[in-house]
Amino acid sequence: MSPGVGPAGDGVDRLEAGRADDRIARLQERLQDRLHYRHSLASRVILLTMFAVGISVALVSLASYITVRHQLQVSLDESLHRRAYASASYNPARYAGNDIPEAVRRVSDTTVGLVSADGATLTTVPGRGKGTIALGAPEFAVASGTKSYSCRTIKSGDTAYRVAAVPSSTPGFALVVAQSLDANENTLAMLRLRFFLYGAAGVIAAALAGWGVARNGLRPVRRLTHAAEDIARTEQLDPIRVEGNDEIARLARAFNTMLGALAASRDRQRQLVADAGHELRTPLTSLRTNLDLLTQADREGGLSPASRQELLDDVRFQIEELTTLIGDLTELAREQPAQVLLEEVDLAEITERAVQRARRRASSLRFDLGVEPWWVVGDAAALERAALNLLDNAAKWSPPLGVVTVTLTEGTLMVADQGRGISGSDLPHVFDRFYRSSESRTMPGSGLGLSIVRQVAERHGGSVRAGQAPEGGAAFWLTIPGSPRPVRHEPVGQERVGP
């Protein structure tokens, strides 16, 4: 090969290889489409219907064919038996010329003969016209008297005969009556043909019936499939129209329930994003304003030490509020609880620690604590955070020098304050995310603390509810399942908190 030809040839080869790959890819796509069509639910219904009907027709036809063939042979054997005994009553010497028994003369395809015990054929009916039938030991045994009757099938040339032998009226002889099986074979051949035609017609009718069932019976499935595809394409979670009370209708109702859950989840997600944006905007705006004011004051000669410290304290407060808000959002937005160490802990000890932290935060309040031992299996940090959120909420609404009552009895932690209580319109929404009553909008907080309490309670298989305290303030009851005494002291292991 001359220089320079190689690269051009390689380019042509690569082009041809690319075309071949394209052809193979198109062929694979066509094959997959055909396989998908062949393996569709409608095609499987048609094939299964055809297979079931075909097997049924084949079994019925085979049983009918065997029954008819057996019955024809039994009828022929009985006929030969009667004819043979009727003919055996005649004198063998009279079997000559046209001296033939009337019982035999009526059948044109019947051959009659006499055999002796030594195997000699003495006489036959003239005009049997099917060649010589080779008799054997069974007929000779009847002639010798060792057998009383013999009936079997003998092949002579291309014709099969049913041969019956009975003792003759003359000792030492047997009368043999043979009849061709051509009529039976013709009947059976016609029967086989008809069974085949009827079976084929039945399979075709079954295919048509299967196609009709697949077309009409699976129409709700196709409608449900198209609706699901439209929802996946448009993301419009509109419910599907349900008709009837069959399994497809149940599937459609379950699908609508799932759509409702997805729509609610999407709405909650959008609401969470909107509320989070609104709540994050407030501390960020305040933080930016304070920083701009601090920068502008530095350009103009600076602030007094007291004003500067006040401004920095405000910035620090906004940063802490922003940090708390982001932590709460992260906790609530988590789809699955984090991997934590489950252990058996005393809820009374956790409550005492939470009360100590709450006292440091609200030193002007008095916390009246009364707890009993209550052992639970769960996440100690999450339980302490839930208790602290309830205490912080009570401290926020308590009047100056007020009393916060904290009791733990039989697994129920009650936190009550002496504030104004919860109005009837706010009571159903106190555990909703970002919900804040009109009185609390001017107070610090994100509206997520009580939502975290409910989430922790549900993860531990418990519950939380709100109501009015005996003193007139608000009260919250957090219930966690457990026992008054510890069951085990070793850690459970790395598991998810859950009910």
N, C-alpha and C positions, 0 to 999 in steps of 0.2 A: 504494500500500500504506500502511495506517495505521500510526502509530508503535506499537511493541510487538509487531507481528506478525512482523517480520523475525527476531528472535532465536529465537522459538518455531519458525518455519519452518526456520531453520538447524539447530536441534536435531533436528527430525524428519529433515531431510536427512542429517545426520551419522549418525543412528541407522540410516536405510535404507542409507547407504553402508557402515556397519559390518557390517550383515547381509549385504550383497552381498559384501563382502570375505570374510566367514566362509564363505559358500556357494562362492565361488571357491576358497578354501583347501581346503575339503572335497573339491571336485571335482578339484583338483590332486592331493590325497592318493589319491583313488580311481584317478585316471589313472596315478599313479606305481606303485600296487600292481598294477594290471593290466599295465602295461609290465614291471614286475619279474617278474610271473608269465609273461608272454609271452616274456620273454627269459631265463627260467631254463634251466638245463642240460637238464632233462628235456624242456621244450618244444622246445628247439633240436634235441635228438636225434629227437623225433617229426617235426618239420618237415623236417629233413634226410633222414630215412628216407623220408617221403612224397615229397619232391622227387626223390630219387634213383630210387625205384621208378616214380614218375610219368613221369620223363624216359625211363627204360628201356622202360616199357610203350609210351609214345608212339612212340619210335624203332622198336621191334620191330613195332608195329602199322602204322606208316607203311611200313616196308620190306615187311611182309607184304602190305599192301594194294596197293602198287605192283607187287609181284611177281605177285600174283593177277590184277590188272587186265591186266598185260602178257601173262600166260599165256593168259587168256581171249581177248584180241584175237588173239594168235598162233594159237591153236586155231581161232578163227572164220575167220581169213584162210586157213589151210590147208584148212579145210572148204569155204569158198567157191571156192578155187582148184581143188579136185578136182571140185566140182560143175560149175563153169563149163567145164572142159575136157571133162567127161563129156557135158554138154549141147551143147557146140559140135560134137560129132560128128554130131548130127542135122541133117537137111535143114531149113532155115528154112521151106520151104513146107509142111512137115508140122505147124508150130506153129499149129494152129487148133483151136478147139473143145476137145475133151478129149484131143487128141493131145499130151500133155505127157510129157517124159522121166520114167521111174520114179525116177531119182535126185533129181529136184526135187519130184515129187509127194509124197514122204514128209515134206517140211518145209512146214508150213502158213504160216509167216511169211516165206517166201522169195518174192521177186519176180524174174521172168526176163523179159528183153526183148532185142530185136535193134535195133542202131543202125547206120546207114550212115555213111560217111565225111562226108557232108554234114550229119549231125546229125538225120536223120529216124528216128523210132522206128517200126519196121516191125510188131512184134507183141509182145505181153506175155502173161504167164500170166494167165488169167482168175481172178478172185477174190482178187487181192493185197490189195485193200481198205484201203490206207493212203495213198491219194492218189497223184498223179503225182510221180515222183522227177525232179528237175531234173538231167539229166546235163550234162556239160561237156566241156571240151577233152581231158582225159585219156582219156575213153572214145572220143571221136572220133579221137584219135591212134591208138588200138588198132585201130579200124575201118579207118583209112587205111594201116595197116601200119608206121607210124613207131615204135610202141611194141609190145612183145610182151605186156605185161601191165600192168594198172592195178588198184590196190586202195586205196580211201580211204573216209572217213566223210562222208556227205551228210545234211544236216538237211532233213526234209520235214515241214512243220507242226510238231507237237509230238513227232515221232518221229525218231530218228536211225537211219540205215541204214549198214551197211558194204557198200560196192558194189565188186564185182570185175568186171573186163572182160577177155575173152580174144578172140583172133581167131576168127571163125566159119569153118566149113568152106566157106562161100561167100565168095570174095574180096570185099573192100570192105565187109564187115560185121563187127561185133563182138557177141559175146554177153555180155550184162550180167546178173549175178546179184547181187541185193541182199537182205540179211537185216536185220531189225530188231534193234537193240541193246537192246530192252526187257528181254530175259531177262538179258543181261549186267548191265544197270544194276540190275535187281532183285537179282541175286546180290551185286553190289557194295554196294548199299544195306543188304542184310541183313548183309554182312560188316562194314560200318562200324558198324552198330548193335551187333553182337556184340563188335567190338573196343572200342567205347566202354564197354559193360557190363563186359566182362572187365577193362578198364583201371581202371574205377571200383572194381570189386571188388578188384583188386590194390592200388590206393592205400589203400582202407579196410583191407585186410589188412596193408599196410605200416604204416599208422598204429597198428593194434593191436599189431603186432610191435614198433614203436618204443616204444609205451607200455609194453609188457612189458619191453623192454630197459632203458628208463629207470627203471622201477619196481624191477626186480630187480638190474640191473647197477649202478645208482647207489645202491643201498641202503648199501654201505659208505661212500660219500661222505656220505650223509645222516647216518649214524651218527658219522662223524668230525666233521662240522659240528656236530652236537648236542653232542658231547663238548667241542669247542673252545668252544662258546658256554657250556656249563656251567663250564668252567675260567675263562673270562673273567668269569662272573658270581660264582662262589664263590671264585675264587683258590686252589682246591685243585689242586695240580700233580701229581695222580695220573696214572700212565701209562695209556694207552688199550689196550684188548685188541686184539691183532693176530691176524687170521685169514688164512691162505693165504700165497702168495708172489707175488702179482701186483703191479701198480703201486700199487694202493691200499694194499696191505700195506706196500710200501716207503715210501709217504708216511706211513703211520701210524708206522712205525719211526723215520723222520726226525723226525716230530712228537714222539715219545717222547724221542728224543735231545735235542731242543730243550727239552722240559719238564724233563729231567734237568739240563740246563745252567742253566735258569732257577731250578730248585729249589736247585742248588748255589750259584748266585749270590746268591739270597735268603738262604740259610743263612750264606754268608760275610758278607753285609751285616749280618745280625742279630748274627753273632758279632763283627764289627768294632765295631758299636755297643755291644754288651755289654762287650767288652774295653776299648774306649775309655772307656766310662763308669767301669769299674773302675779303669783306670790313671789317669784324670783325678781320680778321687775321692781317691786317696792324696795327691798333692801339694796339692790344694785343702784337704783336711782338715788337713794339717800346716801349711799357710799360715794357715788360719783360727785354728788353735790358737795359733800363735806370735803372731799379731796380737792375739788376745784376751788372751794372757798379757802382752803389752807394754802394752795398754790398762789392764789391771787393775793392773799394777805402777806405771804412771804415777799412777793414782788413790791408790795407797797410799804414795806418796813417791818412786817411781822405783827403777830398778835401778842397780847399780854400772856404771860405764863399761865394764868388761870383759864383764859379763853382757849388757849392752845390745848391745854390738858383736857378741857371739857370737850373740845372738838375731837381730840384723839380718843377719848373714852367713847364718844358716840360712834366713831369709826370702828373701834374694837367691838362694840355692841352689835353693830350691823354685820360685821364679819362673823361673830359667833352665831347670830341669828341665821345668816346665810349658810353657815356650816351645818347647823342643826336641820335646816330645811332640806339641804341636799342629802343629808343622811337619812332623814325620814322618807324622802322621795325614793331613794335607792332601796330602802327596806320594803316599801309598799309596792314598788314596780317590779320586784323580783318575782319571776314566774314560779320558781321552786325555792323552798327554803334552803339556806346554805347548809353545807355539811357541818354539823356540830357534834359535840360529844354529849350524848345522852347519858345522864347519870341520875341516881336517886338523890334528891335533895329535899331539905326541909323548907317548905314554903314559909313557915314562921320565921326562920333565920333570914330568908331572902327579904321578907317584909321588914324585918328589923333593920337590915342594911339600907333598904330604900328609905325608911323613915329617917335614919341618920343623915342621909344625903339631903333629904327634903328639909330637915331642920337647918342645915347649913345654908340652904338657899333662901329659906323664909324664917329667919331667926326671930321675927316678931310674933310668930304664931306658936301655939301650943298644940302638940300632937299627943292625943290621948290614945295610947297603944295597949291593946289586949289581944294576945294571940295564943293559939293552942297548936301543938305540933301537928303537922300534916305533911306526909311524905308523898312526893310525886316523882315521876320519871319524866325528865324533860331537860330543856336548855336553861340553865340557871341564869345566864346573862339576859336572855329574852324575858324570862319571868320577872327579873328585877327591873328591867326597863318598863315592862307593863305596869308594875306596881308603882314605880316612880312617876310614870305619866299620870296615873290617877291621883297621886299625891300632889304633883305640880298643878294639876287642874283644880284640885280643891284649894290649894294655897292661892291660886290666882283669883278665885272668886270669894275667898274668905275675907271678912272685914278685918281691919287692924286689931291686933290682940285677940283674934278669934281662935276658936278651938277646932281642930280637925280630928275626928274620931276614926280610928283605924282598928278593926277587929277581924280576927281570922277564926272561924268556927266551922268545923267539919268540912274543910276545903273551900269555904266561901269567904273571900276577902271583901270586906265592906269598907269603903272610904266615904265619909260624910263630912260636909262643911256646914258653915252657918251663913252662907251667902243668900242670895235672892232665890235660889232654886232654878229649876228648868221649866220654862213655859210649856204648855201643852202642844203648841205648834212646833217647838224646837225639839221636843222629846223624841220623835221618830227619826230624827236626822243627826243626832249628836255623834253617832259613830261613822257618818259618811265622811269621805275624804274631802278636805278643804272646807267642810261646812263650818260656818261661823255665824253665830246669832248676831242680831243687830247691835246688842250691847257689847259684844266682844270684838267688834271690828276696830275699835280704837286701842285695844289691848295687844300686847305682844303675843306672838304665837302664829302657827301656820295652819291650824285646823287639822293636823295629822296625828296628834298624840293619841286621841281616843280611837282612831282607825287602827293604829298600831296595837293598841290594847286588844281590840277585837280580833285582829289577825293572830296575835300570840295565843289568845284563848282558843281559837279554832284549831290552830296547829297542835295544841296539846289536848284536843278532844273536849274542851270546856266551853264556857259561854260567859258572856258579860251582858249586863243590863243596867239601865239607868232609871232613877225614880226620885221621889221626894224623901228627904231625911225626916226623922221625927221632929227635929228642931226647926224644920222649915226650909233648910237648904237643900242642896243637891246630894244625892247618894248614888254610889256605883257599887254593884256586886259582881265580883269576878270569881267564877267557880271553876276549879281544876280538879279532875278526878284523881283520887289517890287513896291513902289509908292513914290512920292515926299512928301506925307504927311502921318502921322501915322493914322492907322485905328483903332487900339485898343492899350491900354496901359497895360493891365493886362497880366500875363504870360499865355501862351497857355496850359501848362501842360507837364507832362512827356510823351514825344513822341520821336520817332526816326526821325532824320533828313532825309529827302528824297524829291525827286522831287514831 
